[in-house]
């Protein structure tokens, strides 16, 4: 087997791996975007819960008075 034939054989083996890695990178980026969206929504819910907790504490204080 010549060097060129060997290089071609190696290239034929590596190319599908490159394609798979590229696809995986795209999927990872998509997942990262979705995770960021979920994190933002969770932060918004946390803020709302804190607001509700403060309202409940205020109401409890007024009821005790």
Secondary structure, 3 states (H helix, E strand, C coil): CCHHHHHHHHHHHHHHHHHHHHHHHHHHHHHHHHHHHHHHHHHHHHHHHHHHHHHHHHHHHHHHC
